[in-house]
Amino acid sequence: MENIIIKPILTEKMADLGEKLNRYGFEVKTDANKIQIKKAVESAYSVSVKAVNTMKQGGGKRKMKYTNQGVSFQRTRLFKKAIVTLHEGDTIDLYENI
């Protein structure tokens, strides 16, 4: 269960959502569903999850690079992001292990 969560998303926008709306962002495996994500967050951080929203990002944009061998194309990395909303009174301290 623990290996579903790859890493937490630590940005200014996610920190603001955490303070105001009690929401936290995690990068998760692309084949994980909302129920698996909910169980993984509850077991890893011992909190109660109210809702889970997921989205896939990247993977479609092509970059063109000119090299000595010719033109090469690269795609951005596809990843899945989960926004987890917690019940009132629960918090996650993401900065304690840094």
DRENKEKOL-907447 format. One record per residue: y, x, z negated of N, C-alpha, C, O, CB in turn. Coordinates in steps of 0.2 Angstrom, whole numbers, always signed. Glycine has a CB too. Layout:
<nodes>
+-------+-------+-------+-------+-------+-------+-------+-------+-------+-------+-------+-------+-------+-------+-------+
!   npy !   npx !   npz !  capy !  capx !  capz !   cpy !   cpx !   cpz !   opy !   opx !   opz !  cbpy !  cbpx !  cbpz !
+-------+-------+-------+-------+-------+-------+-------+-------+-------+-------+-------+-------+-------+-------+-------+
!     Y !     X !     Z !     Y !     X !     Z !     Y !     X !     Z !     Y !     X !     Z !     Y !     X !     Z !
...
+-------+-------+-------+-------+-------+-------+-------+-------+-------+-------+-------+-------+-------+-------+-------+
</nodes>
This chain:
<nodes>
+-------+-------+-------+-------+-------+-------+-------+-------+-------+-------+-------+-------+-------+-------+-------+
!   npy !   npx !   npz !  capy !  capx !  capz !   cpy !   cpx !   cpz !   opy !   opx !   opz !  cbpy !  cbpx !  cbpz !
+-------+-------+-------+-------+-------+-------+-------+-------+-------+-------+-------+-------+-------+-------+-------+
!    -6 !    +4 !    +0 !    +0 !    +0 !    +0 !    +6 !    +4 !    +0 !   +11 !    +3 !    +3 !    +0 !    -5 !    -6 !
!    +6 !   +10 !    -4 !   +12 !   +14 !    -4 !   +14 !   +17 !    +2 !   +20 !   +19 !    +3 !   +11 !   +19 !   -10 !
!   +10 !   +18 !    +7 !   +12 !   +22 !   +13 !   +15 !   +17 !   +18 !   +16 !   +20 !   +24 !    +5 !   +25 !   +16 !
!   +16 !   +11 !   +17 !   +20 !    +7 !   +21 !   +27 !    +9 !   +21 !   +30 !    +9 !   +27 !   +19 !    -1 !   +19 !
!   +30 !   +10 !   +16 !   +37 !   +12 !   +15 !   +37 !   +20 !   +17 !   +34 !   +24 !   +14 !   +40 !   +11 !    +8 !
!   +41 !   +21 !   +22 !   +42 !   +28 !   +24 !   +47 !   +31 !   +20 !   +46 !   +37 !   +17 !   +44 !   +28 !   +32 !
!   +53 !   +28 !   +20 !   +59 !   +31 !   +16 !   +64 !   +26 !   +15 !   +65 !   +21 !   +19 !   +62 !   +37 !   +20 !
!   +68 !   +26 !   +10 !   +74 !   +22 !    +9 !   +80 !   +23 !   +14 !   +80 !   +29 !   +16 !   +76 !   +21 !    +2 !
!   +84 !   +19 !   +16 !   +89 !   +20 !   +20 !   +95 !   +21 !   +15 !   +97 !   +16 !   +12 !   +90 !   +14 !   +25 !
!   +98 !   +27 !   +15 !  +104 !   +28 !   +11 !  +110 !   +29 !   +15 !  +112 !   +35 !   +17 !  +102 !   +35 !    +7 !
!  +114 !   +24 !   +16 !  +120 !   +24 !   +20 !  +125 !   +20 !   +16 !  +124 !   +17 !   +11 !  +119 !   +21 !   +27 !
!  +131 !   +21 !   +18 !  +137 !   +17 !   +14 !  +136 !   +10 !   +15 !  +137 !    +6 !   +10 !  +144 !   +20 !   +17 !
!  +134 !    +7 !   +20 !  +133 !    +0 !   +21 !  +128 !    -3 !   +17 !  +128 !    -8 !   +14 !  +132 !    -1 !   +29 !
!  +122 !    +1 !   +17 !  +117 !    -1 !   +12 !  +118 !    -1 !    +5 !  +116 !    -5 !    +1 !  +110 !    +3 !   +14 !
!  +122 !    +4 !    +3 !  +124 !    +5 !    -4 !  +129 !    -1 !    -6 !  +129 !    -4 !   -11 !  +128 !   +11 !    -5 !
!  +133 !    -3 !    -1 !  +138 !    -9 !    -2 !  +134 !   -15 !    -3 !  +135 !   -19 !    -7 !  +143 !    -9 !    +3 !
!  +129 !   -16 !    +1 !  +124 !   -22 !    +1 !  +120 !   -22 !    -6 !  +119 !   -28 !    -8 !  +119 !   -22 !    +7 !
!  +118 !   -16 !    -8 !  +115 !   -16 !   -14 !  +119 !   -18 !   -20 !  +117 !   -21 !   -25 !  +112 !    -9 !   -15 !
!  +125 !   -16 !   -20 !  +130 !   -18 !   -26 !  +132 !   -25 !   -25 !  +132 !   -29 !   -31 !  +136 !   -14 !   -25 !
!  +133 !   -28 !   -19 !  +136 !   -35 !   -19 !  +131 !   -40 !   -19 !  +131 !   -45 !   -22 !  +140 !   -35 !   -13 !
!  +126 !   -39 !   -15 !  +121 !   -44 !   -13 !  +114 !   -43 !   -16 !  +109 !   -47 !   -15 !  +120 !   -46 !    -6 !
!  +113 !   -37 !   -19 !  +106 !   -35 !   -22 !  +101 !   -34 !   -16 !   +95 !   -36 !   -17 !  +104 !   -40 !   -27 !
!  +103 !   -31 !   -11 !   +99 !   -30 !    -5 !   +98 !   -22 !    -4 !  +103 !   -18 !    -5 !  +101 !   -33 !    +1 !
!   +92 !   -20 !    -2 !   +90 !   -13 !    -1 !   +87 !   -12 !    +5 !   +83 !   -17 !    +7 !   +86 !   -10 !    -7 !
!   +88 !    -7 !    +9 !   +85 !    -6 !   +15 !   +80 !    +0 !   +15 !   +81 !    +5 !   +12 !   +90 !    -4 !   +20 !
!   +74 !    -1 !   +19 !   +69 !    +4 !   +19 !   +67 !    +4 !   +26 !   +67 !    +0 !   +30 !   +63 !    +2 !   +15 !
!   +65 !   +11 !   +28 !   +61 !   +12 !   +35 !   +54 !   +11 !   +33 !   +51 !   +14 !   +29 !   +63 !   +19 !   +38 !
!   +51 !    +7 !   +37 !   +44 !    +5 !   +36 !   +40 !    +6 !   +42 !   +43 !    +7 !   +47 !   +43 !    -2 !   +33 !
!   +33 !    +6 !   +42 !   +29 !    +7 !   +47 !   +30 !    +1 !   +52 !   +31 !    -5 !   +50 !   +21 !    +7 !   +45 !
!   +29 !    +2 !   +59 !   +31 !    -3 !   +64 !   +26 !    -8 !   +64 !   +27 !   -14 !   +66 !   +31 !    +1 !   +70 !
!   +20 !    -7 !   +61 !   +15 !   -13 !   +62 !   +14 !   -16 !   +55 !   +10 !   -21 !   +54 !    +8 !   -10 !   +63 !
!   +19 !   -15 !   +50 !   +18 !   -19 !   +44 !   +22 !   -25 !   +44 !   +27 !   -26 !   +48 !   +22 !   -14 !   +38 !
!   +19 !   -30 !   +41 !   +22 !   -37 !   +41 !   +26 !   -38 !   +35 !   +26 !   -34 !   +30 !   +17 !   -43 !   +42 !
!   +29 !   -44 !   +34 !   +34 !   -45 !   +28 !   +30 !   -45 !   +22 !   +32 !   -43 !   +16 !   +38 !   -51 !   +29 !
!   +24 !   -48 !   +22 !   +20 !   -49 !   +16 !   +18 !   -42 !   +13 !   +18 !   -41 !    +7 !   +14 !   -53 !   +17 !
!   +16 !   -38 !   +18 !   +14 !   -31 !   +16 !   +20 !   -27 !   +13 !   +19 !   -23 !    +8 !   +11 !   -27 !   +22 !
!   +26 !   -28 !   +16 !   +32 !   -24 !   +14 !   +34 !   -27 !    +7 !   +35 !   -23 !    +3 !   +37 !   -25 !   +19 !
!   +33 !   -33 !    +6 !   +35 !   -36 !    -1 !   +30 !   -33 !    -6 !   +33 !   -31 !   -11 !   +34 !   -44 !    -1 !
!   +24 !   -33 !    -5 !   +19 !   -30 !   -10 !   +20 !   -23 !   -11 !   +20 !   -21 !   -17 !   +12 !   -32 !    -8 !
!   +22 !   -19 !    -6 !   +23 !   -12 !    -7 !   +29 !   -11 !   -11 !   +29 !    -6 !   -15 !   +23 !    -9 !    +0 !
!   +34 !   -14 !   -10 !   +41 !   -13 !   -14 !   +40 !   -15 !   -21 !   +42 !   -12 !   -25 !   +47 !   -17 !   -10 !
!   +36 !   -21 !   -22 !   +35 !   -23 !   -29 !   +31 !   -18 !   -33 !   +32 !   -17 !   -39 !   +32 !   -30 !   -29 !
!   +26 !   -16 !   -29 !   +21 !   -11 !   -33 !   +25 !    -4 !   -34 !   +24 !    -1 !   -39 !   +15 !   -10 !   -29 !
!   +29 !    -2 !   -29 !   +32 !    +5 !   -30 !   +38 !    +5 !   -35 !   +38 !   +10 !   -38 !   +34 !    +7 !   -23 !
!   +42 !    +0 !   -35 !   +48 !    +0 !   -39 !   +47 !    -5 !   -45 !   +52 !    -6 !   -49 !   +54 !    -2 !   -35 !
!   +42 !    -9 !   -46 !   +41 !   -14 !   -51 !   +47 !   -19 !   -52 !   +50 !   -19 !   -57 !   +40 !   -10 !   -58 !
!   +48 !   -22 !   -46 !   +53 !   -27 !   -46 !   +50 !   -33 !   -43 !   +45 !   -33 !   -40 !   +60 !   -25 !   -42 !
!   +54 !   -39 !   -43 !   +52 !   -45 !   -40 !   +56 !   -46 !   -33 !   +62 !   -46 !   -34 !   +52 !   -51 !   -44 !
!   +53 !   -47 !   -28 !   +56 !   -48 !   -21 !   +57 !   -55 !   -20 !   +53 !   -59 !   -20 !   +52 !   -44 !   -16 !
!   +63 !   -57 !   -18 !   +65 !   -63 !   -16 !   +64 !   -65 !    -9 !   +61 !   -70 !    -7 !   +72 !   -65 !   -18 !
!   +66 !   -60 !    -4 !   +66 !   -61 !    +3 !   +65 !   -54 !    +6 !   +68 !   -49 !    +4 !   +71 !   -65 !    +6 !
!   +62 !   -54 !   +12 !   +62 !   -48 !   +16 !   +64 !   -50 !   +24 !   +61 !   -55 !   +27 !   +54 !   -45 !   +16 !
!   +68 !   -46 !   +26 !   +71 !   -47 !   +33 !   +69 !   -40 !   +37 !   +70 !   -35 !   +34 !   +78 !   -49 !   +34 !
!   +66 !   -41 !   +43 !   +64 !   -35 !   +47 !   +67 !   -35 !   +53 !   +69 !   -40 !   +56 !   +56 !   -35 !   +47 !
!   +68 !   -29 !   +56 !   +71 !   -28 !   +63 !   +68 !   -21 !   +66 !   +67 !   -17 !   +62 !   +79 !   -28 !   +63 !
!   +67 !   -21 !   +72 !   +65 !   -15 !   +76 !   +71 !   -12 !   +79 !   +75 !   -16 !   +82 !   +59 !   -16 !   +81 !
!   +72 !    -6 !   +79 !   +78 !    -3 !   +82 !   +76 !    +4 !   +86 !   +71 !    +7 !   +84 !   +83 !    -1 !   +76 !
!   +80 !    +5 !   +91 !   +78 !   +11 !   +95 !   +73 !   +10 !  +100 !   +70 !    +4 !  +101 !   +77 !   +17 !   +91 !
!   +70 !   +15 !  +103 !   +65 !   +14 !  +108 !   +66 !   +12 !  +115 !   +62 !   +13 !  +119 !   +60 !   +10 !  +105 !
!   +72 !   +10 !  +116 !   +73 !    +8 !  +123 !   +79 !   +12 !  +127 !   +79 !   +11 !  +133 !   +75 !    +1 !  +123 !
!   +83 !   +15 !  +123 !   +88 !   +19 !  +126 !   +86 !   +25 !  +129 !   +82 !   +29 !  +126 !   +94 !   +20 !  +121 !
!   +88 !   +26 !  +135 !   +85 !   +32 !  +139 !   +91 !   +37 !  +139 !   +97 !   +36 !  +140 !   +83 !   +31 !  +146 !
!   +90 !   +44 !  +137 !   +94 !   +49 !  +138 !   +92 !   +53 !  +144 !   +86 !   +55 !  +145 !   +95 !   +53 !  +131 !
!   +97 !   +56 !  +148 !   +96 !   +60 !  +153 !   +98 !   +67 !  +152 !  +104 !   +68 !  +150 !   +99 !   +57 !  +160 !
!   +94 !   +72 !  +153 !   +96 !   +79 !  +151 !   +94 !   +83 !  +157 !   +89 !   +83 !  +160 !   +92 !   +81 !  +145 !
!   +99 !   +87 !  +159 !   +98 !   +92 !  +165 !   +96 !   +99 !  +162 !   +99 !  +102 !  +158 !  +105 !   +93 !  +168 !
!   +90 !  +101 !  +165 !   +87 !  +107 !  +162 !   +86 !  +112 !  +169 !   +87 !  +110 !  +174 !   +81 !  +106 !  +159 !
!   +83 !  +118 !  +167 !   +82 !  +122 !  +173 !   +76 !  +119 !  +177 !   +76 !  +121 !  +183 !   +80 !  +129 !  +170 !
!   +71 !  +115 !  +174 !   +66 !  +113 !  +178 !   +68 !  +106 !  +182 !   +64 !  +104 !  +186 !   +60 !  +111 !  +173 !
!   +74 !  +104 !  +181 !   +76 !   +97 !  +184 !   +78 !   +92 !  +178 !   +80 !   +94 !  +173 !   +70 !   +94 !  +188 !
!   +78 !   +86 !  +180 !   +81 !   +81 !  +176 !   +75 !   +78 !  +172 !   +70 !   +77 !  +174 !   +84 !   +75 !  +180 !
!   +76 !   +78 !  +165 !   +71 !   +75 !  +161 !   +74 !   +69 !  +157 !   +80 !   +69 !  +155 !   +68 !   +80 !  +156 !
!   +70 !   +64 !  +156 !   +72 !   +58 !  +152 !   +69 !   +58 !  +145 !   +63 !   +60 !  +145 !   +70 !   +52 !  +156 !
!   +73 !   +56 !  +140 !   +70 !   +55 !  +134 !   +72 !   +48 !  +131 !   +77 !   +45 !  +133 !   +73 !   +61 !  +129 !
!   +68 !   +45 !  +127 !   +69 !   +39 !  +124 !   +70 !   +40 !  +116 !   +68 !   +45 !  +113 !   +63 !   +34 !  +125 !
!   +74 !   +36 !  +113 !   +76 !   +36 !  +106 !   +70 !   +34 !  +102 !   +66 !   +30 !  +105 !   +82 !   +32 !  +104 !
!   +69 !   +36 !   +96 !   +63 !   +34 !   +92 !   +63 !   +27 !   +90 !   +68 !   +25 !   +88 !   +63 !   +39 !   +86 !
!   +58 !   +24 !   +91 !   +57 !   +17 !   +88 !   +55 !   +17 !   +81 !   +50 !   +20 !   +79 !   +52 !   +13 !   +93 !
!   +59 !   +13 !   +77 !   +57 !   +12 !   +70 !   +59 !    +5 !   +68 !   +62 !    +1 !   +71 !   +61 !   +17 !   +66 !
!   +56 !    +3 !   +62 !   +56 !    -3 !   +59 !   +60 !    -3 !   +53 !   +59 !    +1 !   +49 !   +50 !    -7 !   +58 !
!   +65 !    -7 !   +52 !   +69 !    -7 !   +46 !   +68 !   -14 !   +42 !   +68 !   -19 !   +45 !   +77 !    -6 !   +48 !
!   +67 !   -13 !   +36 !   +66 !   -19 !   +32 !   +72 !   -20 !   +27 !   +74 !   -15 !   +23 !   +59 !   -19 !   +28 !
!   +75 !   -25 !   +26 !   +81 !   -27 !   +21 !   +77 !   -31 !   +16 !   +75 !   -37 !   +17 !   +87 !   -30 !   +25 !
!   +77 !   -29 !   +10 !   +73 !   -32 !    +4 !   +79 !   -35 !    +0 !   +83 !   -31 !    -3 !   +68 !   -28 !    +1 !
!   +78 !   -42 !    -2 !   +83 !   -45 !    -6 !   +79 !   -46 !   -13 !   +73 !   -49 !   -13 !   +85 !   -52 !    -4 !
!   +82 !   -44 !   -19 !   +78 !   -44 !   -25 !   +81 !   -50 !   -29 !   +87 !   -53 !   -28 !   +79 !   -38 !   -29 !
!   +77 !   -52 !   -34 !   +79 !   -58 !   -38 !   +85 !   -55 !   -43 !   +86 !   -49 !   -44 !   +74 !   -60 !   -43 !
!   +89 !   -60 !   -46 !   +94 !   -58 !   -50 !   +92 !   -54 !   -56 !   +86 !   -56 !   -59 !   +98 !   -64 !   -53 !
!   +95 !   -49 !   -58 !   +93 !   -44 !   -64 !   +89 !   -38 !   -62 !   +88 !   -34 !   -66 !   +89 !   -49 !   -69 !
!   +86 !   -38 !   -56 !   +82 !   -33 !   -54 !   +86 !   -28 !   -50 !   +90 !   -30 !   -46 !   +76 !   -35 !   -50 !
!   +85 !   -21 !   -51 !   +89 !   -16 !   -47 !   +84 !   -11 !   -45 !   +79 !   -10 !   -49 !   +95 !   -14 !   -50 !
!   +86 !    -7 !   -40 !   +82 !    -1 !   -38 !   +86 !    +5 !   -38 !   +92 !    +5 !   -35 !   +78 !    -2 !   -31 !
!   +85 !   +10 !   -42 !   +89 !   +16 !   -42 !   +86 !   +21 !   -37 !   +81 !   +25 !   -38 !   +89 !   +19 !   -49 !
!   +89 !   +21 !   -31 !   +86 !   +25 !   -25 !   +88 !   +32 !   -26 !   +85 !   +37 !   -23 !   +88 !   +23 !   -19 !
!   +93 !   +34 !   -30 !   +96 !   +41 !   -31 !   +92 !   +45 !   -36 !   +95 !   +50 !   -37 !  +103 !   +40 !   -32 !
!   +88 !   +42 !   -40 !   +85 !   +46 !   -46 !   +80 !   +51 !   -44 !   +80 !   +56 !   -48 !   +81 !   +41 !   -50 !
!   +77 !   +51 !   -38 !   +72 !   +56 !   -36 !   +75 !   +61 !   -31 !   +72 !   +65 !   -28 !   +66 !   +53 !   -33 !
!   +82 !   +61 !   -30 !   +85 !   +66 !   -25 !   +87 !   +72 !   -29 !   +89 !   +77 !   -26 !   +92 !   +63 !   -22 !
+-------+-------+-------+-------+-------+-------+-------+-------+-------+-------+-------+-------+-------+-------+-------+
</nodes>
